Amino acid sequence: MIRILRVFSYVILLGTFMAAMSSCDNEDDSNTVEFGTITGVVTDELGQPISDVTVTVSGIKEDDVSVTTGSDGKYTVPNVSLKLHAITFSKKDWLKMAKSVTAADFGEQKAATVNATLVSAIAKIRGSIVDAKNGNAPLAGVTVSVGVAGTAQSGNDGTYVIENLVADSYTVTFSKANYISVTKTVTKADFVNDLATVNVTMGGKELLRGLTAGDLVGVDKWHYNEYRGGHNADAYPHWDWACDYMCTLDFRGAWQEQNEGTTLQIRNSGDDQKNPANLDVFDSFVLGSKSITADNKIMSVRIRTHNADDAAPAYWGVQVIDLSAPEPVNVKVADKSYGNENYADIDFDLSPYIGKEVVIVIGIYRAATGDYYKQLVLRAIRFADRKVEGTNWLPGAQVIEGWQLPLATVRSTMPTVKRTFTGITLPKDPGPGDNNYFTSYREWRDRDHIGATWSFVPLKKDPEVFPSEGYLIKTNNTATVNTVVPEAYIYAKFAIAGGSNVLTLKARNFSSNPTYFKLTAIEDNGTVTHIDPQSNTALSASAAEDGCWKFSHEKGGRDKPEDYASFVYDLSQFNGKNVFLAFGVYNGIPNSGENKLCFYSIDLK
């Protein structure tokens, strides 16, 4: 225990020294600096001198100076400034330790004596690491750490060794980019002849078909609380082909975007019919990483089926994977069966995961081998503090009356780390009559398209998804003027800080009538701020009612990005906060047609 306390003392002493360095960072170095000498002797616990110990003196804004002890254990470091210094003592097979001196320790003779007693540390932790994702081949480049006591990296043969330890208890962590970190515990009893062996397999077993825990690192995040799929306008404009982008999510296996929703299908072509029945492993699935809070702990899935009935239903379910667990596993939230052409809303309680970000998987199971084909139609995936049914909006007290935006949604929307977004669709611009237009939605995934990375709320009007000039939201042609509630808006959440607190919108409109729009910031406590641009390059732009801006700018195209109007917003007032940002378009002039806000790009830098 005394030996371990010495390790902690070493950590605390170094931390104190670094803090002192920070606080002295602004000292005036122009004063005359005096110099002295540090001397001492290094011995073992029996008082015997230790030779060849490296003694390193570290000072504030000074280069480190190192000497070694002689056969008598003594050392001398001359020309040391009379300031605060850290002194470390290290040698192979001995526990590293540190001490400090201040100006007062040098005394009148300008000499400070710093003796040290080292503890024998001949124990080692060693082992090998293999890669489960690559046939258990040796895995190089893994960082193996026992904290301040030591760190090593695995070599090309997958082996590692951490030396200069005392036989005691340690927490050993194994980490490598794109792999789930593994944590192991070593106790004093694990050391045999001062050697403990810890072998590790990283990458792990398959948790989903073809995917290990390591493969799930960096999976798409489900930032938002509502995803709608399909082409039907069940409750226009909330549910409409132009508003429903579930197929931009990460689907695996056999799936298709259909009128009724985005369908998960049993793989049943050719040799797939030989696949065995398996009610534990999804045949096809959609997945995403979601932060669970009290505001979104209930997941509601709106479904129907094809090729199924009550006698031969589709078998499906939800699995959750907590990648922060020492050994991640699939946890079945619930398995279900359904065989009906009518929609049903099924809810799943994710309360056990409040406070965590977990991978959520919705999938369909193969229940029989041979010619077996079922389709599970996903019309919506929604998260709230209660079950959501039908084509309703997300429930809860609204931040702004009429926005259909619950404060719970603002709080539980996950911040995105992306900072640059495009409104341009490539390589083609299909229209609603093109049954393959969802292929363009899939193209959005690779280009951080606004339609895939921001959430769209169609309060009164659907968008224009594929105009060549960019993604477009618009107003109705109505006599009702309203500059408080938008006709439609998009939103995303960001962590605002220096280096990412200036937002630039490049946009245009298509009419001599001005388009009314505004950028609204909403904090987690419900504070609402409408933000004026600090500059713009529009042909015509000015402030309007209720924080709106009105502008006219009929220039800009896919091949002429320089022609769009730029609106620049200073968000520095929100530094250090996660802020929900919404661009909305408003009906500011009665009977003025469809006034449009066309997004070429949004950049936060």
N, C-alpha and C positions, 0 to 999 in steps of 0.2 A: 504493500500500500504506500509506503514511504517513497518507493521508486516512482510509482505512478503520480504521486503528488508532486514530485520533482518535475515530471513532464508538464503537468498543469502549471506549475510555477514558471516554467520556461515560456509557455504560451502567454501567460498573463504578463510576464515581464516584457516580452517582445511587443505585445499589444500596447502596454503603457508607454514604451519607448516610441512606437510609431505615432501614438496620439500626441506625445510631446513634440515629436518632429513636426507634426501638422500644425500645432499651436505656435511653434516657433518659426513657421515658414516665412513669416513676414518681418522677422527681426532685421534690424539694420546691421549689415555686415561691414559697415565702414569703420566701426570702432576698432581700436587696436586689440589684436588677439594675442593672448599669452599662451605659452606652450609649456608642457610638463612631461612627466614620464609615468607610465603605468607598469608596475612590476608585480610578480606574484609567483606562486608555486602551485602546480597541479598534482594532486595525489589521489590514490584510490581510497576505498573505505577503510583500509587498514593503515593509512598514512604513508604508504609507499609511493615514491615519486613515479609519475608516468611521463615517459619521453614521447616526442613526436606528436604531441597534441597541437592541433592548429588553433591558435588564439586569434580571433578576428575582432578588431575594434571598428565599430560603425558610428559615424557622427552625422550631425545635421548638415546637409549640403557639403559633405566632405566625402572623399573616396575612402573605401574600406582599406584598412591596413592589417595584414596578417603576418604572424611570426609563428614559430614552432618551439615547443619546450625542449630543453636539453635533457641529458641523461639524469640530471638531478631534478627534473620536473620544473625547473625555473624558466621564466621568460621575461623579456623586457621589451616594451614598446615605447620608443622615444618620440619626441616631437608631437605630442598629443595636445590638441587645443583644450584649454581649461573650460570645457562645456559638458553638456550631457552626452554620454556615450553608452552604447550597448556593447557588451563583450561576450562573445560566444566561444565555447570550448567544444571541439569535436575531434573524434578519432574513431576509426573503424573498430567495431566491437565494444564501443563505449556509448552510453546514453548522452546525447548532446545536451548541454545546459547553457544558460545565459545569466549574466549579471549586468549591473549598470553602475556607472559612476557619474557624479555631478561635479560641478566646479568646486564645491565645498570639500569634496573628498580628496583633493590634491594637497591641501594644507599649505603651510608657509613654505615648505621646501619644494612645492610644485611637483610632488610625487604622490601617487596613489598606489596602494597595495590591494590587489584583488586576487585572493587565493580561491581555488576551486577544488571540490572533491567530486570525482566522476564515479558513476556507477557502471559496473560491468554490464554490457549489453550484447551478449553473444547469441541471443536467440534470433531466429529467423522465421518468417512465414514465406512459404514458397508453394508453387503449384503450376498447373497448366490450364489453359482456357481454350475451349473448342467452340466452333461456330455451328449451331444447329441449323442455320439457314443454308449451310454449304457442306452438308454431309459430314458434320463434326470435324471439319478440317481445323488445324491450328489457327487461332485468331490473334493476329498481331495488333499492336497499337491500342490495347486496352489499358486504361489508367487504373491502377490498383492502389488504394489508399487506406491507411489506418490513421488518417488525420495528421497532426503535427509530428507523430512518431515516425512517419515515413511514407513515401510514395514511390511507385515503380511503374514501368510500362512493360507489357508483354512483348517478347521478341517475335521474330518470324516463325519460330517453332511453337509459339503460344505460351511459352513458359515465362515466369516472373519470379523475383525474389525480393523481399523487403528485409533489410538487415538492420543491425544495431538496435535490437529490441530487447526488452526484458520479458521474461516469461510471465504473462499476465493476460487479462481479458482485453480483446480488441473487437471493434466493429470494422469489418473489411468491406469496402465498396469497390465494385467493378463497373466501369463506365466507358462507353465509346459512342460516338455519334451514330445515330440511326439504330441504336440498340437500347432495349430497356435495361436500366441499371440493375445490377444484382447486389444484394446485401447479404453478407454472411457474418456469423458470430464465431469468434475464436475464444475459448476459455483457457485458463492457466493449465488445466488438465490436458488440453490438446497438444501441449508442447512435450515432446519426447526427445530427451537429449538435446533440449533447447531448439527443437525444430517442430513446427506445425505445418501440415500440408493441407492446402485448400484448392481443390480442383473445381472448375466452374464450367457450365455450359451456358452460353449466351445465345440469344435468338429464340430459344425455347421451342416448345412443340407448337403445332398448328392450333390456333384458337378458333379461326374461321377457315373455311375451305381455301387452302393455298396461302394463308396468312398466319405468321407467327406474331408474338407480341412485338418483336422488333419491327416487323412490317407495319404495325399499327401506329408507330411513332410518327407524328406529323400528319395523321389522317385529317381530312377536311373537318373544319369546325362548323357546327350548326349554330351560327351566331344568333339566329332569330327564333321566334316562338311560333311561327306559322309558315308552313310550306304546303302549297296547293298544286295538284297535278291534274292533267287532263285538258280536254278542249271544250267541254260543254259549258254553257253559260247558265249554271243552275241558279245563280242569284246575281245577275249582272249589276254592277261591274266587278263586285268582289270576287266572283267565280267566273272566269272567262279565259279563253285560250290565250289571250294576250297578257293576262295577269298571272298565270299559273306556271311556275318555273321549277316544279319539283324535279324534273328530269335533269336539272343542272347539278343535282347531288351525285354522290359517288355510288353508283349501282354496280353490282358484280353478278356475274352469271348470265342468265337469260332474262331480259326485261324489254319493255317496249312502252313508248308513250302512246296512249290511246285516248279516244274521246272521253271515256269514263274515268280515266285517271292514269297514273303511271303503274304499269303492271309488273309484278314479280312472277316469273314463270318457271315451271319445272323444265330442266334441260332434258329434251326427249327426242333428239334427232340422232340417227345413226347409232353409234356405239353408246351414246348416252343412255339408251334404254337398258343397257346392261348394268347401269349403276345400281348398287344395292339400296334398299330402303334404309333411311337413317333419320330418326326423329330427334337427334342431338346436333347434327351438323346441317346448317342451312344449305339448300341446293342453290338458291339465288337470294340476294339480300341487298339492302341499302344500309350504309353506316355513316356515322359522323360523331365527332367529339363534342360533348355538350356539358356546360357548367350548370350544375343543379343547385337551385336555391329554393327557399320556401315559396318564392313567387312563381316557380315553373315546375314544381315537383310532380305534377300530374301530366302525363303524356296521353293525349287522345288521338287515336288513329281512326280515320274514316275509311271504311273498306267496303268492297263488294267482291264477288268472284265471277269468273268465267270457267266453263268446263267443270263445274262442281254443283252438287246439290246436297240436300240433307243426308241422303244415303251414302254419298261419296264426296265428302267435303274436302276443301283445301286445308291442310295442316300448316299452321304458321305460328309465329311467336316473336318475343322480344328477348334479346340477351344483352347483358351489360358487362363490360370489361373495364376493370379499374387498373390502369397501367401504373399507378403509383404503388400498388401492392407489391410486396417482396417477390411473389410469384403470381403474376396475373393469370386469372382463369375466367372462363365464361360463367356467368351467373344467369340462369333463366329467370326472368321476371315473371313470365307466365307463358304457357303454351296454349294455343287456341285452335279451334277448327270452325270453319264457316263455309257454307255452301248455298249462297243466295244471290240473286241478281239485284236485290234491294240493298241500299247502303245501310251500314250500321256503324255506330261510334263505340269503339272499345277503348277503355281507359286503363292505364298502367301506372301504378304508384311507384315513383322513384325516390320517395322520402329517405330510404336508407343511404342515399348518395348525396344528400344535402351537404354543401360545402366542398364538393369534389367536382372535378371535371372528368367525365368518364366517356368511354366509347359506347354508343347505343347502336344496336343492330336490330333491324326489322327484317325478317326473312321467312321464306317458305320452305317446308320440308318435303322430301320425297318419301311417301308413305308406302310405296310398293315398287318392286322392280318390274322390268318389262315396259310395255307401252302404257305409260302413266303420265298424264298431262293435266295440270291445273294452273289457273292463273289467279293471283291475288291482286286485286285492283286497289291501289293506294290513292285515294282522292285528297286526303289531307293528313299531315302530321302537325299536331298543335300542342303547345306547352302552356300551362297556366297553373293557378293554385287550386283549380277545380276542373271537373270534366267539361269539355267543350263538345257541343252537339250540333248537328245540322250544318248549315252554311252560315252560322252566326259569326259575328266578330269575336275577337278575344275578350273575355269578361274582365270586369274590374273597374274601379273608379278612374275616370279619364283625367289626364293631365290638363287637356284643353277640351272643353265641351264641343262635341261634334267631330273630333279627330279620330274617334275609335281607337284611342291610344291609352291603354291603362298604364298607370304609374308602375305597376308590377312588371309590365313589358319593358319599360324604360330601364328599370333597375336590373332586370335579368338578361337584357341583351348583352351579348359578349362583345367586348372590344375587338376590332380587327387590327392586325399588325400591318396589313397592306396599306399603302399610301398613294398609289397611283392607279387610276381607273379610267377605262375607255368606254365610250358609248357607241363605237363603231363595230359593226358585225362583219366578219370575213368568213369564208371567201365569197358567199353569195347572200343575197337579200330576198329570201322567199316571202311570199305573202300568205295570208290565212288559207288560201285555197290549195297551198302546197302541203300535202300530207307529210312531207319530210322536213317541215320547218324546224322540228325539234333538233335536227342535226346542227342547225345554227346555234340553238341553245347550248348544245354540247361544246361548240367552239368557244362559247363564252368562258367556259371553265379555264381554258388555257391562257386567256388574255386578260383576266381580271376585269371582265365586262361589268358595267354597272348593274345590268339585269341579274347577274349571278352573285354579285358581291354586296349590293345594297338590297334592302327589302322595299317592295313597292306596295303602297296602300291606295287602291282606287276607290276613293270615297264616292265620287259621282261620275267619273269618266275613265275609260280604259286608255292605255297608252298606244302609241305607234311604235312597234317593236323594232322594225327593220328598215326605216328610211336610211338612205345612203349617207345622210348628214349626221346621224347619231340617234341615240335612244331618246324618245320624245314623250313627255307627259303634257296633258292639255286640258282645257276647260270645255264645258258644254256651251252651246249657243243658247243662252238663257237670259231672261230679263232680270233675274235675281242677282244683285251685287252683294258679294261677301268677301271681305278682305281679312277675315278672322279664321274661317274654316276653308282650307284648300279644296279644290276639286280632286286633286290627287297629289301624292308626295312620295318621295323616296327617303330612306333613312339608313344610317349606320352609326356605330359607336366607336369612339377613338380615345386613346390615352393621349392627352395633350401635354406637350412638354417642349422645352427649347429644342429647336431643330425640326419640330413637326407641329408648329403652331401657326403656320400661314397657309390658308387654303385658297387655291386658285380654281375657279370654274371657267371653262371655255364653253360658250353656248351661243345660240342664235335663235331667232324666231322667224315667222313666215308671213307676216302681215304688217301693213302700215299701222294697224291698231297695236298699241303697246301690250306686251305680255306683263302681267303682274305676278311677281314671285318674291320669295324671301327665304333666307337661311335662318332657321330657328335652332337654338341650342337648348337642351333640356338636361339638367343635372339630376342625379339620382334622388335628390331630395324634392324634386318637382319644380325647382326654380326654372323659369322659362325666360330666355333672352333672345330677342330678335336682333340679328347682327347686320349692321350696315356695311357694305363694302368700303374699304379704305381707298380704293381706286377702281376704275373700270375704263375699258376702251370701246364701249358701245357707241354706235352712231348717235343714239339718243338714250339717256338714262337719267332718272331722278327719283328721289324719295317720294313715296306715296303713303296712303293711309295704313295705319296699324302695323307699321314696320315693313310694309311691302316696298319693293322697288318696281318701277315700270320701265321697260326698255324696248326699243325697236332696233333690230340689227339683222338684216336679211342677207348677210354675207357669211361665207364659210362652207366648206365641203370636205369630203373625205380626202381629197388631194390638195386641199388648200387650208391646212390647219391654222395658218397664220392669219386667216381672214376672220376667224371667230372673235366674238367679243370676250374679253377676259375680265372677270370680276375677282378682285383680290380681297380676302377677309383676314383680319388679324384676330387670332384666337388666343393670344397670350394671356388674356384675363382668366383663362381656364387652366393655366399651367398647373400640372400636378393632379389633374382630375380626369376621370373618365366621363366623357360628354357625348350625349346622344345628339346627332346632327341630322336635321331634316330640311330638304329642299322641297318647297311646295309651290304649286301654281294656283292662282286665285282668279275669280271672275270679277275684275275691277271695272268693267264697262258693260252695261246691259246690251243684249242683242248684238254682240260684236263678233259672233262666229266662234270658231274653235281657236282660242289663243294658246300658243304652243311654246313650251320651253324645251329646246333641243340640246341635249348634252353631248358635247364632243369629248370632254374629259373632265375629271376632277383630280386635283393633286393636292396633297397635304405634305408640306415640306418646311 
